[in-house]
Amino acid sequence: MTTFAMVVPYGRPPNHIPRRDLVLGIADSLSLQVSVIETDDPSAEALLITGGIGGPALRMAVWPVDYQVVSWDYGALWPQCGTPIWSGTGTISATLAGTFDVEMPVGTASSWPSRVAYGLQLDENSATTSTLLCTGILHVRRAQFGPAPAPAAITTDSAAAITDSSSFMWVA
């Protein structure tokens, strides 16, 4: 399991969307804690999350990367949302104020490309209004060393090659 925690501001200038990049292995699960603070200020308090019917909800969407020149984020192109390949809803944390927990099951990223984009969106008023909190790139790591090679021959404990089934001793 890969665990990430991030803090994102709710109130900020509309021309600044903080970018956050993540790395995830193809066989990993993801546990993401997203703490939402009131403003983009170091002394900002955690956002009051009430829950209940129509209460705020956090949604994470993942889509294949498609760069188009429409905006710049600190000199990097901003990924445009394509067709989502995964979407999950966060649950309100029982222990941390202003925090949502997003869980992605084991192996979810196994068929994804190496680079996908994601966005975190806060939905309010029964999802009639929403605020994009942040976007980023999620790098999906393949096996670092590749698969283990198959042995040339099956051997016994003393390294003697077993060539046919007559070498096996069957016990009933």
Secondary structure, DSSP 8 states (H G I E B T S, - for coil): -EEEEEEEEEE--TT---B--EEEETT--EEEEEEEEEESSTT--B-----STT--EEEEEEEE--EEEEEEETTEEEE---S-SEEEE-EE-SSSTTEEEEEE-TTGGGGS-SEEEEEEEEEETTTTEEEEEEEEEEEEE--SS-S----SSEE-TT--EE-SGGG-----
